[in-house]
Amino acid sequence: MNLNWIQAASCHGRRLAWGAAGAILLSCPAAYAATDVQVWHFLNPHNRDVFEKLVKDFNKSQDSVKVKLKAFDNDADLETAMAGIKTADQRPQLIQLDDERVRTEADLPKYIQPMYVMLGKHPIKNVKWFLSDTNTFVRDSKGRLLAFPYMAEVPVMYYNIESFKKAGLNPTVPDRAWSGLQAQLVTLANNGSRKCPLTSDQSVSVNLENLAAVNNQLYAGNDNGLGAKGKPGFSFDVVYIRHLSLMISWVRSEIMVKPALNAQATKRFANNECAVLTSKSSNLGWFNDTRNLNFSVSGLPYYPEVTAKPGAPFVSGAGLWATAGQTKDSEAASARFLEFLAQTDNATRWYQQTGFLPLTQQAFSDTGSGYYKNLGDWQNLVAVYSKPTNGNSRGFRIDNYPRIRAMFRDTLDDALAGNKPAVTALKTAAAEATKLMQSKK
């Protein structure tokens, strides 16, 4: 029986009766009130616009749920705001959190409910997630979803096609071998790209984490921290020392601009100032919509001396996490919104317009060849993540990793500034990481 229809009819009848009697018309708000779902996020401006349009379409598509967004400048500001909330009824229903900050279910903040718990009560139907459940991104050790895998991304190499043409490089694509790329960067620097042959905003990702994964090596001991026994440890061997020494020489010889954590590197690439950029795939939509930017996409460089074929980088990024303590109606409303995002048209739109990995297999399958026409190797780089991943690239779990990562970033900055030789910097970083793993978070 449709009780909502009965309420609406009853309310309508009272309006007619009261109107006939000359009384003031009254409404029945309880019968029509929508359930609010607050979503907090820190998407970049371009991806924020894409998300806001999707939310607007969802709110227009039905009357029972209303999604309200709140944007933050970064993850730290969002987490600070969450820490200031004292009661469950004040929390937003869904929040964007980096995966690296909550690697295991035991590490989840008390205000987070695992996504598999909520979706167990309010399942999303007819959806096959794109990322293999062997990948650890926003999943627990049993492969269950801890968060909605909406902002999954990978590091890639972007390159400015016009810069390569101006330098006379043919073909106009970067060499994926580090040694070959170095020769190209010298040519680029001498032929129009002197100020910025190469830059990055992903120092730790490119030079430590994915130096391992792309070269088919383990990043940390005990199977990247995923083994049943023992603690992971870092052993930055001769490959790391050689690589960091090479990067130091690139900065010194000015074929690479020292990596920056902020948006400076990506803005310079978008403004046609840099020939090559290593950065997150989630910048792809922004670059695609930038006028007069003729660019394409390749995978991160590797060392042919170490591996015959490059491996896949780790999946990183963020998910939408459900907060704990919500009412049954609130949880059902959140699940309905997530189901909308997972619908093929909406998931395809999100993938194509942002550069985040596809949310579902359907979104990837429904993306035709026309989308990939000018995007180099992007389709192949994405496709590997729908398949089971090997032990080197499926992910890693390391206690206190956010602090370790920040320390690694500072160490690399110091080395690239010429203040420490590679061997000293890496030896110190490995020892400090061991201490941080054993300390309280």
NORDAQUI-V531075 format. One line per field, one symbol per residue. phi: phi as a letter, one per 20 degrees, with the letter a starting at -180 (. if undefined). burial: I if it has 24 or more other C-alpha atoms within 12 Angstrom, else O. A space follows every 50 residues. Layout:
phi->???
burial->???
This chain:
phi->.effffffffffffffffffenfffddcfffdfeeececdbcffgfffff fffffffffffbdeccecdcddfbfffffffffeedcffefffccecfff ecfcffefgfeddgffffffecfeelcdfffgffeeglcefenefebffe dfbcfcdebeffffffemebfecffeegfffgfffffffecodgfafbbb ccgfgfecgeffffelcfebflllmeffcndfbdcfefffffffffffff ffemeceggcfeegffffffemedeccdaeffefffffeefmddcbccef fbdgfebfcfeefffcobcedeeenefgfffffffffffffeggffffff ffecnffgfcfffffeeffgfegddlegffffgfeedgeeffcfpbccgm fgfffffgffffgffffnebfgfffffffffffffffeefe
burial->OOOOOOOOOOOOOOOOOOOOOOOOOOOOOOOOOOIIIIIIIIIIOIIIOI IIOIIOOIIOOOOIIIIIIIIIOOIOOIIOOIOOOOOOOOIIIIIIIIII IIIIIOIIOOIIIIIIOIIOOOOIOOOOIIIIIIIIIIIIIOOIIIIIII IIIIIIIIIIIIIIIOIOIOOIIIIIIIOOIIOIIIIIIOOIIIIIIIII IIIIIIIIIIIIIIIIIIIIIOIIIIOOOOOIIIIIOOIIIIIIIIIIOI IOIIIIIIIIOOOOIIOIIIOIIIIIIIIIIIIIIIIIOOOOIIIIIIII IIIOOIOOOIIIIIIIIIIIIIIIIIOOOIIIIIIIIIIIIIIIIIIIII IIIIIIIIIIIIIIIOIOOOOOOOIIIIIOIIIIIIOOIIIIIIIIIIII IIIIIIIIIIIIIIIIIIOOIIIOIIIIIIOIIIOIIOOOO
